[in-house]
Structures are given as C-alpha cells and as structure tokens.
C-alpha cells in the first residue's frame, strides 16, 4: 500500500501560472516585477511541481519583499538543482550507465538552451558517440526528457521542461570541477 499516490495534473496555461505566482507571493506581501514574473512563468513550463520548486526557491532567496530578475535567476538555479536531484538524476543520470551517453548529455548541456538541432550536436561528437547518438536521442525521448520540436526545422529537439537544460549545465560544471580536482 502506498502512502502517496501520483496525481496527474494537466499543464497549466501561462495565464494560470502567472495567476498562481501573483496570488502566492501576494499572500506573503511580496511584489513581483513583471520581467521576473515572465521568467518564472517560462521556466515553470506550466508544470505544478516545477512552479512550486521555483516559487519556493525564489521566496527563500528574496530578501527585500520585491522579486527581481536577480532573485529569479538565483531561484531558478536552486530549483534546477532540487528538480534535477529529484527527477533527472533517477530518470537519467542514475539510469544511464554508458559513458558515451553521459558524454553526449554533457555536450547537450554546454549551454542552458532549451532546444537544439541534431546536426549541431552531431558536429561535436566523436565517432564512437556518433555510433550511439540516434539511440541516445530515442532513450531521452522515451524517458520524457526531450521531444521533437515540430515548430522548427526537421531534426530539432527541445527539452520537455525548460529547467532541465539548466540542471544539465550545472551537472556539467560540477563534472568539470571534479575532473580538475583529480
């Protein structure tokens, strides 16, 4: 018997996410600047769990009662770490044992871009990595990390959640730091 059950909630619209943040911050007498709000809405991707993580992180980072872009930037990094540890680590990092796949993932995380072209990533890969690249993309799609971006040209993919590439970038930086420490 499970204590907690997963409840599927549809993605919320940007207007609903905006309303959520406005009401949540208003309850604790915190104002949110418009540009900061737009960033929180964008990175939340309409997902209640992500909204909660971002809102919570930003709340604890803000120290003057006005949420500004710098607060949201720091909050998104903190939320990305939490989300990554809770969702991407078990879904991707712990599940993927192949060093080739991890290497490809690091190349995806060279920046925090939310979409990428297959040909651009392929240009960065070694011959060995190219041999497993199509399988890597399929595995990432199957795990719900990326999806084909049909709004752009063929061979374009996007992360299912805008905060995923932020976490991958942070994981990359940590990996590079570990390599330097050796």
PADO-902775 format. One line per 3 residues: for each residue x negated, y negated, z of C-alpha. Coordinates in steps of 0.05 Angstrom, whole numbers. Layout:
X Y Z  ... .
***
This chain:
0 0 0  -27 -68 -19  -23 -129 26 .
-29 -178 -32  3 -169 -99  -17 -206 -162 .
38 -252 -186  32 -273 -259  47 -346 -269 .
51 -376 -339  2 -431 -357  27 -500 -337 .
31 -559 -385  -17 -616 -377  40 -659 -350 .
56 -606 -297  -18 -602 -277  -22 -677 -274 .
40 -680 -230  12 -625 -184  -52 -664 -172 .
-16 -730 -163  31 -701 -111  -23 -661 -75 .
-70 -719 -68  -14 -768 -51  6 -724 8 .
-63 -737 39  -65 -811 19  -118 -803 -35 .
-114 -841 -101  -140 -811 -166  -169 -853 -221 .
-140 -839 -290  -204 -814 -322  -217 -768 -263 .
-146 -741 -268  -155 -726 -343  -219 -687 -327 .
-185 -646 -272  -126 -631 -318  -172 -610 -375 .
-215 -563 -333  -155 -533 -298  -131 -505 -365 .
-61 -501 -336  -80 -443 -290  -55 -450 -218 .
-115 -414 -188  -163 -460 -224  -121 -520 -205 .
-126 -500 -132  -201 -489 -134  -214 -556 -169 .
-166 -594 -124  -196 -564 -61  -267 -577 -82 .
-253 -649 -102  -215 -661 -37  -275 -640 5 .
-325 -679 -38  -287 -745 -39  -307 -790 18 .
-272 -856 5  -199 -838 -10  -206 -852 -84 .
-222 -794 -131  -270 -819 -184  -306 -785 -243 .
-367 -771 -200  -324 -736 -147  -291 -694 -201 .
-358 -677 -234  -385 -651 -168  -319 -617 -152 .
-319 -580 -219  -389 -554 -206  -368 -530 -137 .
-304 -500 -164  -342 -466 -221  -387 -433 -170 .
-327 -408 -130  -289 -386 -191  -350 -353 -221 .
-364 -313 -158  -291 -292 -152  -274 -278 -225 .
-332 -279 -274  -382 -242 -230  -338 -180 -223 .
-309 -187 -293  -375 -200 -330  -439 -203 -291 .
-430 -141 -247  -395 -102 -302  -447 -115 -356 .
-510 -76 -344  -541 -86 -413  -598 -136 -411 .
-583 -152 -485  -512 -173 -467  -537 -214 -409 .
-588 -248 -454  -533 -265 -505  -489 -292 -449 .
-546 -337 -427  -552 -364 -498  -477 -379 -496 .
-490 -417 -432  -544 -463 -458  -492 -518 -452 .
-424 -524 -420  -389 -527 -487  -320 -495 -487 .
-324 -468 -558  -379 -440 -602  -390 -415 -672 .
-412 -344 -681  -464 -365 -733  -495 -417 -686 .
-505 -365 -631  -529 -313 -681  -584 -361 -702 .
-612 -359 -631  -612 -283 -624  -668 -233 -632 .
-660 -174 -679  -642 -129 -621  -590 -177 -596 .
-560 -184 -666  -551 -109 -667  -502 -113 -608 .
-473 -183 -619  -407 -160 -650  -397 -110 -593 .
-413 -165 -543  -360 -211 -572  -309 -154 -571 .
-325 -138 -498  -319 -212 -479  -252 -216 -515 .
-227 -152 -483  -247 -178 -414  -209 -242 -425 .
-269 -288 -424  -267 -313 -496  -217 -314 -552 .
-217 -330 -626  -204 -404 -636  -154 -406 -693 .
-152 -482 -694  -223 -485 -722  -261 -451 -778 .
-269 -377 -781  -319 -348 -733  -304 -400 -679 .
-291 -376 -608  -270 -412 -545  -273 -395 -472 .
-205 -376 -443  -218 -425 -387  -258 -489 -394 .
-292 -477 -328  -323 -411 -350  -380 -443 -391 .
-395 -488 -331  -406 -427 -288  -447 -392 -342 .
-491 -454 -347  -500 -454 -271  -516 -380 -272 .
-567 -394 -328  -601 -448 -287  -604 -401 -227 .
-633 -345 -271  -687 -393 -298  -703 -415 -227 .
-712 -342 -205  -758 -329 -264  -801 -389 -246 .
-805 -367 -173  -835 -300 -193 .
***
